[in-house]
Amino acid sequence: MSTAPNRRPTGRGRAARVAATALGVLALTASVPALAAAPAAAPAVTPAKPYGTVTAVSGLNQRMFPSTDSAVKGTLRHGAKVGLVCRVRAQVIAGNDLWYLVRDARRVWVPARYVAATGTVKYCKDVLV
């Protein structure tokens, strides 16, 4: 058993140890990009009115036609803002029979039950689509 007291490294020994630890952390960070700081996200752009904000906590499916039997063409996350073209009465979702046509090149539909509209959304029969 050693009778020498436990001592912290001092002087050059301690500096070398600190430098080696710092280099190890830098090497680890460089080899794992997910741990590196992510670039700042671009600010969300609010579309022109009328637009809607997704209120469904788990997100929302975009459908090919205004029905849950229709194919899913994409999804929107909670809080996403999307431009709205017009609305139609179709399948009832949780007591609401309105569906919005999203202003998107894919021409997709979302149920109005899970979208908070801002601005006046006309019926599709009143809009040249």
LUMMIMAR-936588 format. One record per residue (C-alpha): chain; x, y, z. Coordinates in nm, 2 decimals. Example, Ala and Ser with C-alpha at 12.3 -4.5 7.8 and 13.67 -1.06 7.14 Angstrom:
kette  px  py  pz
A  1.23  -0.45  0.78
A  1.37  -0.11  0.71
This chain:
kette  px  py  pz
A  0.00  0.00  0.00
A  0.13  0.34  -0.09
A  0.18  0.60  0.18
A  0.20  0.89  -0.07
A  -0.09  1.14  -0.04
A  -0.33  1.17  -0.34
A  -0.24  1.48  -0.53
A  -0.39  1.65  -0.83
A  -0.17  1.69  -1.13
A  -0.01  2.04  -1.14
A  0.18  2.24  -1.39
A  0.24  2.08  -1.73
A  0.09  1.75  -1.64
A  -0.25  1.90  -1.56
A  -0.24  2.13  -1.87
A  -0.16  1.83  -2.09
A  -0.44  1.63  -1.94
A  -0.69  1.91  -1.99
A  -0.58  1.96  -2.35
A  -0.61  1.59  -2.42
A  -0.96  1.58  -2.28
A  -1.06  1.88  -2.49
A  -0.92  1.73  -2.80
A  -1.11  1.40  -2.73
A  -1.44  1.59  -2.69
A  -1.38  1.78  -3.01
A  -1.30  1.46  -3.20
A  -1.61  1.30  -3.06
A  -1.83  1.59  -3.16
A  -1.69  1.61  -3.51
A  -1.75  1.24  -3.56
A  -2.12  1.26  -3.45
A  -2.29  1.53  -3.65
A  -2.62  1.49  -3.47
A  -2.45  1.61  -3.15
A  -2.32  1.93  -3.31
A  -2.52  2.24  -3.29
A  -2.80  2.24  -3.55
A  -2.84  2.55  -3.78
A  -3.12  2.78  -3.68
A  -3.45  2.70  -3.85
A  -3.58  2.95  -4.10
A  -3.86  3.16  -3.96
A  -4.21  3.02  -4.05
A  -4.37  3.21  -4.33
A  -4.74  3.28  -4.29
A  -4.93  3.22  -4.62
A  -5.17  3.47  -4.77
A  -5.53  3.46  -4.64
A  -5.72  3.25  -4.62
A  -5.49  3.01  -4.44
A  -5.53  2.75  -4.17
A  -5.33  2.64  -3.87
A  -5.32  2.26  -3.78
A  -5.47  2.21  -3.44
A  -5.44  1.83  -3.42
A  -5.17  1.75  -3.16
A  -5.06  1.44  -3.35
A  -5.05  1.61  -3.69
A  -5.29  1.58  -3.98
A  -5.31  1.36  -4.30
A  -5.35  1.53  -4.63
A  -5.59  1.33  -4.85
A  -5.64  1.30  -5.22
A  -6.01  1.35  -5.18
A  -6.22  1.49  -4.89
A  -6.27  1.15  -4.72
A  -6.08  0.93  -4.48
A  -6.12  0.65  -4.74
A  -5.90  0.85  -4.97
A  -5.53  0.80  -5.01
A  -5.29  0.99  -4.78
A  -5.07  1.22  -4.99
A  -4.87  1.38  -4.71
A  -4.89  1.50  -4.35
A  -4.88  1.83  -4.16
A  -4.74  1.87  -3.82
A  -4.92  2.04  -3.53
A  -4.91  2.42  -3.57
A  -4.83  2.41  -3.94
A  -4.98  2.69  -4.15
A  -5.12  2.61  -4.49
A  -5.29  2.82  -4.75
A  -5.66  2.73  -4.82
A  -5.83  2.75  -5.16
A  -6.19  2.67  -5.07
A  -6.41  2.43  -4.87
A  -6.67  2.16  -4.94
A  -6.92  1.96  -4.74
A  -6.82  1.60  -4.73
A  -6.75  1.32  -4.48
A  -6.83  1.42  -4.12
A  -6.53  1.42  -3.89
A  -6.61  1.46  -3.52
A  -6.93  1.65  -3.60
A  -6.78  1.88  -3.87
A  -6.86  1.81  -4.24
A  -6.63  2.07  -4.39
A  -6.30  1.99  -4.57
A  -6.05  2.24  -4.71
A  -5.86  2.22  -5.04
A  -5.50  2.31  -4.95
A  -5.32  2.57  -5.17
A  -5.05  2.32  -5.29
A  -4.94  2.19  -5.62
A  -5.06  1.84  -5.51
A  -5.43  1.95  -5.47
A  -5.48  1.78  -5.13
A  -5.77  1.80  -4.88
A  -5.77  1.83  -4.50
A  -6.07  1.81  -4.26
A  -6.18  2.15  -4.12
A  -6.23  1.99  -3.78
A  -5.85  2.00  -3.72
A  -5.76  2.32  -3.89
A  -5.83  2.67  -3.75
A  -5.90  2.90  -4.05
A  -5.79  3.26  -4.06
A  -5.97  3.47  -4.32
A  -6.28  3.38  -4.52
A  -6.28  3.05  -4.69
A  -6.53  3.04  -4.97
A  -6.72  2.73  -5.09
A  -6.55  2.56  -5.39
A  -6.85  2.62  -5.61
A  -6.79  3.00  -5.57
A  -6.42  2.98  -5.66
A  -6.26  2.90  -5.99
A  -6.04  2.61  -5.90
